[in-house]
Amino acid sequence: MPFYKFFLTVLLLGSGGSLIGSKDVCQCPATALKGDTLIFQGKVLDISSNHVASGLKITMGVSRIYQGETDPVTVVSTPWPGKTCGFPFEKDSLYLVYAFRARSIKTDACQKTRKIILGELIPKELGEGHEPKRNLELIYSGIWTMIYVTLAGFILLIGVLFLKKRLKTHKS
């Protein structure tokens, strides 16, 4: 009888310990990439807390794009490192980032993202890649929208002043 209690205690403690430890371990699904894939080379410019997504917000200067499109400076979200599969980025370090675009650009420890050591070659299967382009059309459309809104506001202001003056003279 005592052997039975000992065996049961060891079994319960062993399974309980593995259950407790497993919630801090990253378990990647078989298909890690989700959404549109984005692969680029970039340097970490800033790391800050992303309380909305409970993780980190990584601001990166993109030097080369191998798949997808992004801006020269882009923000990548990752969960907290060590828990929930967050990737441990370091400021001023260069990375080959494998990310996916769901509402924002995201990566985690389940992707192939890795730090690039000085002189390390990029995998040949990624090809030459290209430099990120600024979307000038978007910038110009933003400027024109601002001009139209300002003009509409100015015309509306003149109209209100004109009506106010006309009503004032009409009452007299």
N, C-alpha and C positions, 0 to 999 in steps of 0.2 A: 503494500500500500504506500509507504513513504516514497518509493521509487516512482510510482505513478504521479504523485504530487510534484516531485522534483521535475520530472519530464514535462508535465503540463506547464509549470512555471517557466521553465527554460523556453518552451515553445511560444508561450504568450509574450514573454519579454523580447524574444528574438523577432517575432513578427511585428510587435509594437514599435521596436526600435527602427526597423526598416521602413515602417509606415511614416514615422516621424521624420526620418532623414530624407525620404523620397520627395517631400514637398519642396525642398530647396534645390533639388537636382533638376537640371534642364533635360527634358525628354522631347526630342525633336520628332515630329511626324515624318513618315516616309516621303511625303511630298512637301518639302520645306518652303519652296517659293510659292507665293500667292500673288495673284493679280499680274499686272504688267511688270516684266523684269527690267531692271535698270542696273547696268554694270558700269562703274566709272572708277577712275583713280583720283584721289583727292587728299588734301592736307587738312587736318583738323585745326580750325581757327578758334573755335570756342566750344565749351561744354557747359550746359546749364540744365537745371532741373526742369522737367516737363511734368508738372503736377496734374495736368488734365489727363495725360496718357500714362501716368505713374511710371515714369522712367526718365530718360535723358534726352535732351535736344542737342544734337551735334551740328554745329555750323561748319561747313566744309568748303574750301576753295577747290573747285573741280578743275583738273588740268587735262584730263583725257576721258572721253566717253567711248565705251565699247559696245553698248547696247542701250537703246532707249534714248531719251532726250531729257536734259535738265539744264538749269542755268549755271553760269560760271561760279556763283556762290549759292549753295543749296543747303537746306536743313534736313537732316535725317533723324528720325526718332528710333530709339531702342529702349527696351525695358531695362530696369536696373540690372547692372552686371552681377553675376553670381546667383541671382534668383530669376525666375521666369525667363531664362534664356537671353538676358541682355548681353550685348557685345561690349567688351572693355576698351573703349577708345581712349587714346591719350592725346592731350593737346600737343600741337606742333609735329605730330607724327603723320606719315604718309600711309594711306591704305588703298587696297583694291577692294571696293565695296560692291557687294552683290545685294541689291535691295529690291523691294517690290513696292508698287504704288497702289495703295488702298486709299483712303482719303488724303493721306500724306505719304511721303517717302519713308519707308521703314526697313530696318534690318534687325537681325538678332544673331545669336550664336549658332542657329540652325543653318544659316546661309554659309557661303564659302568666303565671306568677308575675312580679310587678313591684313596684317601689318606688312608693309613693304620695307624690306631691309635695303639699305643703300647698295645699289648695283644689281639688285635682284631683277630678273627678267620677268616680263608679263607673259602668261601662257600664250603660246602661238595660236591656239584655237580662238582667241579673242580678236585676232587680226590687228590691224594698225590703229583702229579707233580714230577719233577726230576730236578737235578742240571744241569746247562748248561755244554755242553762238548766242549772242544776245538777240532777243526777239524785238527788233526795232519797230516792226509793224505794231506790236502791242504797245510799245512806248509812245509811238506817234498817235495811235488811236486814243490813248489816255490823255495826251496833250489836247487833241481836238475835242474830246469830251469835256475837258475842263474849260476850254474856250467857249463852247456852245452853252454850257451851264452858266458861265459868267455873263455872256451876252443875254441869255434869257432872263437872268436875274436883273440885269441893268434895264432891259426893256420893261419888265414888270414893275420895277421901281418908278420909272418915268411915267408909266401908265397910271399907277396909284397916285402919284403926285399931281398929275394932270387932272384926274377925276376929283381929287380932293379940292383942288383950286376951282374947278368948274362948279362943284356943289356949293362951295363957299360963295362964289359970285352969284349963283342962281338963287340962294337964300336971301341975298341982299336986295 
